[in-house]
Protein backbone atom coordinates (compact mmCIF):
# COMPACT_ATOMS: atom_id res chain seq x y z
CA UNK A 1 0.00 0.00 0.00
CA UNK A 2 1.27 3.48 -0.87
CA UNK A 3 1.74 6.08 1.89
CA UNK A 4 -0.66 8.82 2.98
CA UNK A 5 0.32 12.36 2.00
CA UNK A 6 -0.33 15.21 4.45
CA UNK A 7 -0.15 18.74 3.01
CA UNK A 8 -0.43 21.66 5.46
CA UNK A 9 1.60 24.79 6.10
CA UNK A 10 0.85 24.43 9.83
CA UNK A 11 3.68 22.37 11.30
CA UNK A 12 1.64 21.48 14.40
CA UNK A 13 -1.12 19.92 12.28
CA UNK A 14 1.41 17.87 10.34
CA UNK A 15 3.05 16.78 13.58
CA UNK A 16 -0.22 15.71 15.22
CA UNK A 17 -1.34 13.69 12.18
CA UNK A 18 2.10 12.14 11.75
CA UNK A 19 2.10 10.96 15.37
CA UNK A 20 -1.48 9.67 15.19
CA UNK A 21 -0.97 7.79 11.92
CA UNK A 22 2.38 6.39 13.04
CA UNK A 23 0.64 4.88 16.08
CA UNK A 24 -1.72 3.19 13.61
CA UNK A 25 1.28 1.89 11.60
CA UNK A 26 0.18 3.92 8.59
CA UNK A 27 3.06 5.10 6.42
CA UNK A 28 2.97 8.75 5.40
CA UNK A 29 4.83 11.67 3.85
CA UNK A 30 4.18 15.29 4.74
CA UNK A 31 4.53 18.49 2.73
CA UNK A 32 4.60 22.10 3.98
CA UNK A 33 3.05 23.50 0.77
CA UNK A 34 0.97 22.43 -2.20
CA UNK A 35 3.71 23.16 -4.76
CA UNK A 36 5.97 20.42 -3.38
CA UNK A 37 3.06 17.97 -3.37
CA UNK A 38 2.17 18.81 -7.00
CA UNK A 39 5.77 18.22 -8.06
CA UNK A 40 5.78 14.89 -6.22
CA UNK A 41 2.58 13.88 -8.03
CA UNK A 42 4.47 13.94 -11.33
CA UNK A 43 6.38 10.81 -10.37
CA UNK A 44 4.34 9.20 -7.63
CA UNK A 45 0.89 9.05 -6.07
CA UNK A 46 -0.33 8.57 -2.50
CA UNK A 47 -2.95 6.12 -1.32
CA UNK A 48 -4.86 9.03 0.21
CA UNK A 49 -4.16 12.78 0.02
CA UNK A 50 -5.02 14.96 3.04
CA UNK A 51 -4.64 18.68 2.37
CA UNK A 52 -5.35 22.02 4.00
CA UNK A 53 -7.53 24.31 1.87
CA UNK A 54 -5.83 27.68 2.48
CA UNK A 55 -2.06 27.82 2.26
CA UNK A 56 0.45 30.39 1.01
CA UNK A 57 0.88 30.05 -2.74
CA UNK A 58 -1.17 27.28 -4.30
CA UNK A 59 -4.41 26.49 -2.44
CA UNK A 60 -5.69 23.11 -1.38
CA UNK A 61 -8.51 23.35 -3.92
CA UNK A 62 -5.98 23.83 -6.71
CA UNK A 63 -4.01 20.85 -5.39
CA UNK A 64 -7.26 18.87 -5.31
CA UNK A 65 -7.93 19.80 -8.94
CA UNK A 66 -4.41 18.83 -10.08
CA UNK A 67 -4.50 15.57 -8.16
CA UNK A 68 -7.91 14.52 -9.53
CA UNK A 69 -6.87 15.40 -13.08
CA UNK A 70 -3.91 13.05 -12.82
CA UNK A 71 -5.46 10.38 -10.57
CA UNK A 72 -9.29 10.49 -10.77
CA UNK A 73 -9.70 7.64 -8.28
CA UNK A 74 -7.47 9.22 -5.60
CA UNK A 75 -9.39 9.93 -2.36
CA UNK A 76 -8.67 13.49 -1.21
CA UNK A 77 -9.62 14.79 2.24
CA UNK A 78 -9.77 18.59 2.49
CA UNK A 79 -9.07 20.29 5.84
CA UNK A 80 -9.90 23.88 6.68
CA UNK A 81 -10.11 26.19 9.67
CA UNK A 82 -12.36 28.49 7.61
CA UNK A 83 -15.66 26.64 8.01
CA UNK A 84 -18.05 27.95 5.41
CA UNK A 85 -20.44 26.68 2.79
CA UNK A 86 -18.23 27.66 -0.15
CA UNK A 87 -15.37 25.58 1.19
CA UNK A 88 -17.56 22.52 1.69
CA UNK A 89 -19.28 22.74 -1.68
CA UNK A 90 -16.09 23.54 -3.57
CA UNK A 91 -14.33 20.60 -1.94
CA UNK A 92 -17.09 18.13 -2.74
CA UNK A 93 -17.67 19.40 -6.26
CA UNK A 94 -13.94 19.23 -6.85
CA UNK A 95 -14.14 15.53 -6.09
CA UNK A 96 -13.08 15.46 -2.44
CA UNK A 97 -13.72 12.28 -0.51
CA UNK A 98 -14.54 14.23 2.66
CA UNK A 99 -14.34 17.68 4.23
CA UNK A 100 -12.72 18.02 7.65
CA UNK A 101 -13.23 21.23 9.66
CA UNK A 102 -10.50 22.38 12.05
CA UNK A 103 -10.11 21.98 14.95
CA UNK A 104 -10.86 18.29 14.58
CA UNK A 105 -10.81 15.25 16.83
CA UNK A 106 -7.64 13.33 15.92
CA UNK A 107 -9.27 9.93 16.44
CA UNK A 108 -12.07 10.89 14.06
CA UNK A 109 -9.52 12.16 11.53
CA UNK A 110 -7.69 8.83 11.67
CA UNK A 111 -10.99 6.97 11.30
CA UNK A 112 -11.81 9.08 8.25
CA UNK A 113 -8.41 8.40 6.70
CA UNK A 114 -8.93 4.66 7.26
CA UNK A 115 -12.29 4.90 5.47
CA UNK A 116 -10.59 6.65 2.60
CA UNK A 117 -7.97 3.89 2.50
CA UNK A 118 -10.70 1.24 2.37
CA UNK A 119 -12.34 3.00 -0.56
CA UNK A 120 -9.18 4.23 -2.26
CA UNK A 121 -10.12 2.64 -5.59
CA UNK A 122 -13.49 4.33 -5.82
CA UNK A 123 -13.74 6.66 -8.82
CA UNK A 124 -14.96 10.21 -8.25
CA UNK A 125 -16.09 12.56 -11.02
CA UNK A 126 -14.40 15.96 -11.21
CA UNK A 127 -16.82 18.88 -11.33
CA UNK A 128 -16.36 22.60 -11.79
CA UNK A 129 -16.42 24.70 -8.63
CA UNK A 130 -19.53 26.87 -8.24
CA UNK A 131 -19.69 30.61 -7.85
CA UNK A 132 -20.52 32.57 -4.75
CA UNK A 133 -23.19 30.99 -2.57
CA UNK A 134 -25.70 32.77 -0.42
CA UNK A 135 -24.53 33.51 3.09
CA UNK A 136 -24.99 30.48 5.30
CA UNK A 137 -22.64 30.96 8.21
CA UNK A 138 -21.61 28.48 10.85
CA UNK A 139 -18.59 26.85 12.40
CA UNK A 140 -20.44 24.54 14.78
CA UNK A 141 -20.20 20.79 14.04
CA UNK A 142 -23.95 20.65 13.39
CA UNK A 143 -23.61 23.26 10.62
CA UNK A 144 -20.62 21.44 9.14
CA UNK A 145 -22.93 18.44 8.71
CA UNK A 146 -25.37 20.68 6.81
CA UNK A 147 -22.56 21.99 4.57
CA UNK A 148 -21.47 18.43 3.82
CA UNK A 149 -25.02 17.44 2.92
CA UNK A 150 -25.39 20.40 0.54
CA UNK A 151 -22.08 19.47 -1.04
CA UNK A 152 -23.08 15.83 -1.52
CA UNK A 153 -26.46 16.85 -2.95
CA UNK A 154 -24.95 19.47 -5.27
CA UNK A 155 -25.13 17.38 -8.42
CA UNK A 156 -28.43 15.69 -7.66
CA UNK A 157 -32.04 16.40 -8.64
CA UNK A 158 -33.45 14.36 -5.77
CA UNK A 159 -36.37 15.69 -3.72
CA UNK A 160 -35.26 17.10 -0.35
CA UNK A 161 -37.28 17.65 2.83
CA UNK A 162 -35.76 20.32 5.10
CA UNK A 163 -36.88 20.20 8.72
CA UNK A 164 -36.08 22.46 11.65
CA UNK A 165 -37.55 25.07 13.94
CA UNK A 166 -38.88 28.35 12.59
CA UNK A 167 -36.13 30.83 11.84
CA UNK A 168 -33.31 28.32 11.33
CA UNK A 169 -32.75 29.30 7.70
CA UNK A 170 -34.58 26.62 5.73
CA UNK A 171 -35.13 28.86 2.69
CA UNK A 172 -31.44 29.83 2.64
CA UNK A 173 -30.53 26.14 2.50
CA UNK A 174 -33.06 25.58 -0.28
CA UNK A 175 -31.45 28.46 -2.20
CA UNK A 176 -28.03 26.88 -1.69
CA UNK A 177 -29.25 23.46 -2.87
CA UNK A 178 -30.58 25.12 -6.03
CA UNK A 179 -27.52 27.30 -6.64
CA UNK A 180 -25.17 24.35 -6.42
CA UNK A 181 -27.33 22.03 -8.55
CA UNK A 182 -27.46 21.33 -12.30
CA UNK A 183 -30.60 23.52 -12.36
CA UNK A 184 -28.82 26.66 -11.09
CA UNK A 185 -29.28 28.53 -14.39
CA UNK A 186 -33.07 28.06 -14.19
CA UNK A 187 -35.58 29.75 -11.83
CA UNK A 188 -35.80 29.26 -8.09
CA UNK A 189 -39.44 29.81 -7.07
CA UNK A 190 -40.54 29.83 -3.42
CA UNK A 191 -44.06 29.52 -2.03
CA UNK A 192 -45.08 29.57 1.62
CA UNK A 193 -48.08 27.25 1.63
CA UNK A 194 -49.17 28.51 5.07
CA UNK A 195 -49.33 32.13 3.92
CA UNK A 196 -51.78 31.59 1.02
CA UNK A 197 -55.54 31.21 1.68
CA UNK A 198 -56.80 27.73 0.87
CA UNK A 199 -59.06 28.96 -1.93
CA UNK A 200 -56.12 30.61 -3.72
CA UNK A 201 -53.38 28.07 -3.04
CA UNK A 202 -54.41 25.69 -5.84
CA UNK A 203 -54.27 28.52 -8.38
CA UNK A 204 -50.93 29.70 -6.96
CA UNK A 205 -49.44 26.25 -7.42
CA UNK A 206 -50.92 25.15 -10.72
CA UNK A 207 -52.20 28.34 -12.34
CA UNK A 208 -55.66 28.81 -13.86
CA UNK A 209 -57.37 29.24 -17.20
CA UNK A 210 -59.34 32.32 -18.12
CA UNK A 211 -62.84 32.12 -16.68
CA UNK A 212 -61.98 29.24 -14.36
CA UNK A 213 -63.60 31.12 -11.49
CA UNK A 214 -65.00 34.56 -10.74
CA UNK A 215 -62.27 37.12 -11.26
CA UNK A 216 -60.11 34.90 -13.48
CA UNK A 217 -60.07 37.35 -16.38
CA UNK A 218 -56.87 35.97 -17.92
CA UNK A 219 -54.84 32.78 -17.97
CA UNK A 220 -52.26 32.68 -15.20
CA UNK A 221 -49.20 30.48 -14.88
CA UNK A 222 -48.73 28.84 -11.50
CA UNK A 223 -45.55 28.25 -9.54
CA UNK A 224 -44.87 24.90 -11.18
CA UNK A 225 -44.77 26.56 -14.60
CA UNK A 226 -42.78 29.52 -13.30
CA UNK A 227 -40.14 27.13 -11.94
CA UNK A 228 -39.90 25.12 -15.18
CA UNK A 229 -36.47 23.51 -15.40
CA UNK A 230 -35.53 24.87 -11.99
CA UNK A 231 -36.47 24.41 -8.34
CA UNK A 232 -39.78 24.88 -6.54
CA UNK A 233 -39.42 25.47 -2.81
CA UNK A 234 -42.58 24.70 -0.83
CA UNK A 235 -42.19 26.16 2.65
CA UNK A 236 -44.36 25.04 5.59
CA UNK A 237 -45.54 22.02 3.62
CA UNK A 238 -47.08 20.58 6.80
CA UNK A 239 -49.81 23.23 6.62
CA UNK A 240 -50.93 22.37 3.08
CA UNK A 241 -54.68 21.56 2.90
CA UNK A 242 -55.40 17.83 2.64
CA UNK A 243 -57.15 17.98 -0.75
CA UNK A 244 -54.25 19.88 -2.31
CA UNK A 245 -51.86 17.28 -0.95
CA UNK A 246 -53.52 14.82 -3.34
CA UNK A 247 -52.83 17.06 -6.35
CA UNK A 248 -49.23 17.62 -5.28
CA UNK A 249 -48.74 13.88 -4.89
CA UNK A 250 -49.99 13.35 -8.43
CA UNK A 251 -47.45 15.83 -9.81
CA UNK A 252 -44.61 14.20 -7.89
CA UNK A 253 -45.76 10.76 -9.05
CA UNK A 254 -46.21 11.24 -12.80
CA UNK A 255 -44.83 14.73 -13.45
CA UNK A 256 -48.08 16.13 -14.91
CA UNK A 257 -50.67 18.63 -13.67
CA UNK A 258 -53.66 20.68 -14.86
CA UNK A 259 -54.29 24.37 -14.44
CA UNK A 260 -57.47 25.18 -12.51
CA UNK A 261 -60.24 24.98 -15.08
CA UNK A 262 -57.91 23.42 -17.62
CA UNK A 263 -58.24 20.18 -19.59
CA UNK A 264 -54.78 19.93 -21.13
CA UNK A 265 -52.15 18.13 -19.02
CA UNK A 266 -48.90 20.03 -18.57
CA UNK A 267 -45.50 18.46 -17.99
CA UNK A 268 -43.65 19.59 -14.85
CA UNK A 269 -39.86 19.54 -15.08
CA UNK A 270 -39.25 20.84 -11.57
CA UNK A 271 -37.18 19.78 -8.60
CA UNK A 272 -39.24 20.06 -5.43
CA UNK A 273 -37.66 21.04 -2.12
CA UNK A 274 -40.07 21.13 0.80
CA UNK A 275 -39.63 22.47 4.32
CA UNK A 276 -41.53 22.33 7.58
CA UNK A 277 -41.10 23.09 11.27
CA UNK A 278 -43.76 20.52 12.14
CA UNK A 279 -43.49 16.83 12.97
CA UNK A 280 -44.82 15.31 9.75
CA UNK A 281 -44.81 11.77 11.17
CA UNK A 282 -47.16 12.94 13.91
CA UNK A 283 -49.38 14.76 11.42
CA UNK A 284 -49.58 11.56 9.36
CA UNK A 285 -50.69 9.63 12.44
CA UNK A 286 -53.29 12.30 13.18
CA UNK A 287 -54.63 12.03 9.62
CA UNK A 288 -53.65 15.60 8.74
CA UNK A 289 -50.97 14.72 6.21
CA UNK A 290 -51.02 12.05 3.52
CA UNK A 291 -48.62 9.23 4.27
CA UNK A 292 -47.90 8.59 0.58
CA UNK A 293 -47.05 12.27 0.04
CA UNK A 294 -44.83 12.20 3.10
CA UNK A 295 -42.80 9.34 1.63
CA UNK A 296 -42.62 11.12 -1.73
CA UNK A 297 -41.17 14.22 -0.08
CA UNK A 298 -38.97 12.46 2.45
CA UNK A 299 -36.46 11.09 -0.07
CA UNK A 300 -33.56 12.97 1.51
CA UNK A 301 -34.13 14.68 4.86
CA UNK A 302 -31.94 17.57 5.91
CA UNK A 303 -32.42 18.73 9.50
CA UNK A 304 -31.26 22.23 10.43
CA UNK A 305 -30.02 22.72 13.99
CA UNK A 306 -31.61 25.29 16.25
CA UNK A 307 -29.49 28.18 17.48
CA UNK A 308 -29.41 26.48 20.91
CA UNK A 309 -27.52 23.61 19.30
CA UNK A 310 -24.96 25.93 17.72
CA UNK A 311 -24.63 28.73 20.28
CA UNK A 312 -20.91 29.02 19.47
CA UNK A 313 -22.01 30.48 16.11
CA UNK A 314 -23.91 33.39 17.71
CA UNK A 315 -20.91 35.80 17.75
CA UNK A 316 -20.14 35.04 14.09
CA UNK A 317 -23.77 35.52 13.05
CA UNK A 318 -24.24 38.65 15.17
CA UNK A 319 -21.19 40.36 13.65
CA UNK A 320 -22.41 39.48 10.17
CA UNK A 321 -25.95 40.76 10.77
CA UNK A 322 -24.71 43.97 12.41
CA UNK A 323 -22.50 44.68 9.39
CA UNK A 324 -25.31 43.80 6.98
CA UNK A 325 -27.81 46.03 8.79
CA UNK A 326 -25.36 48.95 8.91
CA UNK A 327 -24.68 48.63 5.19
CA UNK A 328 -28.40 48.65 4.38
CA UNK A 329 -28.96 51.77 6.48
CA UNK A 330 -25.77 53.51 5.38
CA UNK A 331 -24.41 53.89 8.90
CA UNK A 332 -21.28 52.79 10.76
CA UNK A 333 -21.31 49.20 11.97
CA UNK A 334 -21.92 48.77 15.69
CA UNK A 335 -19.94 46.30 17.76
CA UNK A 336 -20.91 44.31 20.82
CA UNK A 337 -18.65 44.28 23.85
CA UNK A 338 -17.24 40.93 24.93
CA UNK A 339 -19.56 40.94 27.93
CA UNK A 340 -22.62 41.69 25.79
CA UNK A 341 -21.64 38.99 23.30
CA UNK A 342 -21.25 36.42 26.09
CA UNK A 343 -24.60 37.46 27.50
CA UNK A 344 -26.27 37.17 24.09
CA UNK A 345 -24.72 33.73 23.53
CA UNK A 346 -26.21 32.53 26.83
CA UNK A 347 -29.79 33.48 25.93
CA UNK A 348 -32.48 31.20 24.61
CA UNK A 349 -33.49 32.63 21.23
CA UNK A 350 -36.58 30.61 20.23
CA UNK A 351 -36.81 32.53 16.94
CA UNK A 352 -33.34 31.22 16.07
CA UNK A 353 -31.31 32.95 13.36
CA UNK A 354 -34.25 35.11 12.25
CA UNK A 355 -34.69 36.45 15.79
CA UNK A 356 -30.96 37.17 16.02
CA UNK A 357 -31.05 39.07 12.72
CA UNK A 358 -34.05 41.11 13.89
CA UNK A 359 -32.21 41.89 17.13
CA UNK A 360 -29.17 43.11 15.19
CA UNK A 361 -31.41 45.36 13.10
CA UNK A 362 -32.88 46.75 16.35
CA UNK A 363 -29.40 47.33 17.79
CA UNK A 364 -28.28 49.18 14.65
CA UNK A 365 -31.21 51.59 14.96
CA UNK A 366 -31.77 51.85 18.71
CA UNK A 367 -28.51 51.24 20.59
CA UNK A 368 -27.06 54.62 21.68
CA UNK A 369 -23.33 54.04 21.15
CA UNK A 370 -21.04 52.28 18.70
CA UNK A 371 -20.06 49.72 21.35
CA UNK A 372 -23.12 47.83 22.54
CA UNK A 373 -23.26 46.81 26.20
CA UNK A 374 -25.70 44.48 27.92
CA UNK A 375 -27.70 47.47 29.22
CA UNK A 376 -28.25 48.58 25.60
CA UNK A 377 -30.12 45.39 24.65
CA UNK A 378 -33.94 45.29 24.63
CA UNK A 379 -35.43 45.10 28.11
CA UNK A 380 -37.30 41.86 27.38
CA UNK A 381 -33.98 40.19 26.58
CA UNK A 382 -32.27 41.46 29.70
CA UNK A 383 -35.18 40.05 31.70
CA UNK A 384 -34.60 36.55 30.28
CA UNK A 385 -31.84 35.90 32.83
CA UNK A 386 -32.79 33.75 35.84
CA UNK A 387 -33.60 35.99 38.79
CA UNK A 388 -30.65 34.74 40.83
CA UNK A 389 -28.20 35.77 38.12
CA UNK A 390 -28.98 39.41 38.73
CA UNK A 391 -28.73 42.11 36.12
CA UNK A 392 -27.56 41.56 32.58
CA UNK A 393 -24.32 43.39 33.29
CA UNK A 394 -22.90 40.41 35.17
CA UNK A 395 -20.72 37.63 33.83
CA UNK A 396 -22.27 34.39 32.53
CA UNK A 397 -22.97 31.64 35.04
CA UNK A 398 -19.95 29.52 35.94
CA UNK A 399 -19.95 26.31 37.93
CA UNK A 400 -17.93 25.55 41.03
CA UNK A 401 -15.82 22.39 41.07
CA UNK A 402 -16.24 20.93 44.58
CA UNK A 403 -13.73 18.18 43.97
CA UNK A 404 -10.95 20.70 43.34
CA UNK A 405 -12.26 23.36 45.77
CA UNK A 406 -11.75 25.75 42.86
CA UNK A 407 -12.82 29.34 42.45
CA UNK A 408 -13.63 31.44 39.39
CA UNK A 409 -12.43 34.88 38.46
CA UNK A 410 -13.57 37.93 36.59
CA UNK A 411 -10.14 38.84 35.29
CA UNK A 412 -9.34 41.17 38.15
CA UNK A 413 -12.55 43.19 37.86
CA UNK A 414 -14.91 43.92 40.71
CA UNK A 415 -16.35 40.82 42.40
CA UNK A 416 -19.20 39.24 40.49
CA UNK A 417 -21.93 37.22 42.17
CA UNK A 418 -23.04 34.06 40.46
CA UNK A 419 -24.82 30.86 41.49
CA UNK A 420 -23.22 27.45 41.56
CA UNK A 421 -24.69 24.23 40.28
CA UNK A 422 -27.12 22.19 42.30
CA UNK A 423 -24.39 19.59 42.73
CA UNK A 424 -22.35 21.91 44.97
CA UNK A 425 -24.34 22.43 48.17
CA UNK A 426 -21.21 23.00 50.25
CA UNK A 427 -21.19 26.69 49.26
CA UNK A 428 -24.91 27.22 49.69
CA UNK A 429 -26.89 27.89 52.82
CA UNK A 430 -24.41 30.51 54.07
CA UNK A 431 -26.93 33.29 53.97
CA UNK A 432 -27.44 32.97 50.21
CA UNK A 433 -25.09 33.03 47.23
CA UNK A 434 -21.66 34.46 47.98
CA UNK A 435 -19.41 36.15 45.44
CA UNK A 436 -16.26 34.32 44.36
CA UNK A 437 -13.79 36.64 46.08
CA UNK A 438 -15.46 36.03 49.44
CA UNK A 439 -15.32 32.28 48.86
CA UNK A 440 -11.67 32.56 47.95
CA UNK A 441 -10.98 34.58 51.08
CA UNK A 442 -12.75 32.01 53.25
CA UNK A 443 -10.86 29.11 51.70
CA UNK A 444 -7.50 30.90 52.00
CA UNK A 445 -8.25 31.76 55.65
CA UNK A 446 -9.12 28.13 56.41
CA UNK A 447 -5.95 26.84 54.80
CA UNK A 448 -3.74 29.44 56.51
CA UNK A 449 -5.35 28.78 59.90
CA UNK A 450 -4.75 25.05 59.56
CA UNK A 451 -1.09 25.64 58.74
CA UNK A 452 -1.35 24.12 55.28
CA UNK A 453 1.84 24.80 53.29
CA UNK A 454 2.10 26.33 49.81
CA UNK A 455 -1.32 27.96 49.94
CA UNK A 456 -0.60 30.17 46.94
CA UNK A 457 0.47 27.22 44.79
CA UNK A 458 -2.48 25.02 45.79
CA UNK A 459 -5.11 27.69 45.20
CA UNK A 460 -3.40 28.83 42.01
CA UNK A 461 -3.52 25.31 40.56
CA UNK A 462 -7.17 24.95 41.51
CA UNK A 463 -7.88 28.35 39.96
CA UNK A 464 -6.18 27.39 36.67
CA UNK A 465 -7.84 23.96 36.61
CA UNK A 466 -11.29 25.50 36.99
CA UNK A 467 -10.74 28.01 34.19
CA UNK A 468 -9.39 25.38 31.80
CA UNK A 469 -12.14 22.86 32.61
CA UNK A 470 -14.81 25.52 32.10
CA UNK A 471 -13.30 26.52 28.76
CA UNK A 472 -13.13 22.87 27.69
CA UNK A 473 -16.81 22.45 28.55
CA UNK A 474 -17.64 25.39 26.28
CA UNK A 475 -15.54 23.95 23.42
CA UNK A 476 -16.66 20.32 23.87
CA UNK A 477 -13.15 19.30 24.87
CA UNK A 478 -11.29 20.99 21.99
CA UNK A 479 -8.17 22.30 23.70
CA UNK A 480 -6.93 24.56 20.88
CA UNK A 481 -10.27 26.34 20.81
CA UNK A 482 -10.25 26.53 24.61
CA UNK A 483 -6.78 28.10 24.55
CA UNK A 484 -7.99 30.71 22.06
CA UNK A 485 -10.97 31.61 24.23
CA UNK A 486 -8.82 31.86 27.36
CA UNK A 487 -6.24 34.01 25.61
CA UNK A 488 -3.33 31.61 26.11
CA UNK A 489 -1.15 29.67 23.70
CA UNK A 490 -1.62 26.10 22.50
CA UNK A 491 1.59 24.95 24.11
CA UNK A 492 0.59 26.58 27.39
CA UNK A 493 -2.79 24.85 27.62
CA UNK A 494 -1.25 21.50 26.63
CA UNK A 495 1.35 21.85 29.40
CA UNK A 496 -1.26 22.95 31.96
CA UNK A 497 -3.58 20.04 31.07
CA UNK A 498 -0.75 17.61 31.72
CA UNK A 499 0.42 19.32 34.91
CA UNK A 500 -3.09 19.58 36.35
CA UNK A 501 -4.15 16.08 35.25
CA UNK A 502 -7.19 17.36 33.36
CA UNK A 503 -8.86 14.53 31.43
CA UNK A 504 -11.65 16.43 29.65
CA UNK A 505 -9.47 17.58 26.75
CA UNK A 506 -9.42 16.07 23.27
CA UNK A 507 -6.55 16.07 20.83
CA UNK A 508 -7.24 18.64 18.11
BELJODA-V375199 format. One line per field, one symbol per residue. ss: DSSP state (@ for helix, = for strand, . for the rest). phi: phi as a letter, one per 40 degrees, with the letter a starting at -180 (. if undefined). psi: psi as a letter, one per 30 degrees, with the letter a starting at -180 (. if undefined). A space follows every 50 residues. Layout:
ss = ???
phi = ???
psi = ???
This chain:
ss = ...====...@@@@@@@@@@@@@....====..@@@@@@@@......=== ==.......@@@@@@@@@@@....======...=@@@@@@@@@....=== =....@@@@@@@@@@@@@..................=...@@@@@@@@@@ @@.......====......@@@@@@@@@@........=====.....@@@ @@@@@@.=...........=..@@@@....=====.@@@..@@@@@@@@@ @@@@.==..=.....==...======...@@@@@@.....@@@@@@@..= ===...@@@@@@@@@@@@@@@@@@@@@@@.....==.@@@@@@@@@.... .@@@@@@@@@@@@@@@....==.@@@..@@@@....@@@........... ........................@@@........@@@@@@@@@@@@@@. ....@@@@@@@@@@@@@@@@@@@@...=@@@@@@@@...@@@@@@@@@@. .....=..
phi = .cccbbbacccccdccccccccccfbcabbbcacdcccccccbaaccabb bccbbdgccccccdccccccbdcccbbcbacbcacdcccccccchccabb cccbccccccccccccccbccccbccbccccccccbbibcdcccccdccc ccccbbbccbbcbiccgcgccdccdccccbbccccbcbbbaccccbddcb cccccbgacdgcadgccacbcccccccdgbbbbbcfccccdcccccccdc cccbgbabccgcbbcbcbbbcbbbaaccccccccccgcaccccdcccccb bbcccccccbcccddccccccccccccccgbcccbccdccccccccccbc cfcccccccccccdcbccbcbcbdcccddccccccddccgcccccccbbc ccdcfcbbbbggccdbcacbcccbccbbgbghcbcccccccccccccccc gccfcdccccccdcccccccccccbfgcccccccccgbcccccccccccc fcbccbcc
psi = kllkkkjkfjeeeeeeeeeeeefghkklllkfleeeeeeefeflklekkj klejlkbkleeeeeeeefeeifgkkkkkkkfijleeeeeeeeffgkelkj kkklkeeeeeeeeeeeeegfgkkkkklkklaklljjkkfkeeeeeeeeee efgfglgkkkjklllkgfheeeeeeeeeeglfgfflkjkkkjfffkkeff eeeeeflllkgflkfiflkkkaeeefgkfbkjjjlhffgkkeefeeeeee efefgllklkglfjkkkjikkkklllfljeeeeeefgfkkeeeeeeehek kjkkklfefhfffeeeeeeeeeeeeeeefhlkklkkleeeeeeeffljif gbeeeeeeeeeeeeefkelfkklefflkefefffkkeffalfflllklkk jeeghllllhhfalkkkllllfgiffglghgakkleeeeeeeeeeeeeef gklheeeeeeeeeeeeeeeeeeefghfjeeeeeeefglleeeeeeeeeeg hkffllk.
